[in-house]
Amino acid sequence: MMTRKKIYLGDGLYAHFDGFQFWLTAPREGGDHEVALDSQTLEAFLKFVEKSWGVKITVEKVKPEPEDAV
């Protein structure tokens, strides 16, 4: 699933998916700050969240939603 539309996550942070990387964007007066997470980096981040919160995160493939639902 490719999401080009930026979605607001909260706390001034937006996200979108370009088909390869997950992009996090924080708009600023001098220009946006952006970070791209490829699959390995995203997995490392999720493992960090698991350790930090003491939780187990699982990922399950689901049927894609229509593009306008994202």
Secondary structure by P-SEA (a helix, b strand, c coil): ccccbbbbccccbbbbbcccbbbbbbbcccbbbbbbbcaaaaaaaaaaaaaaacbbbbbbbccccccccc
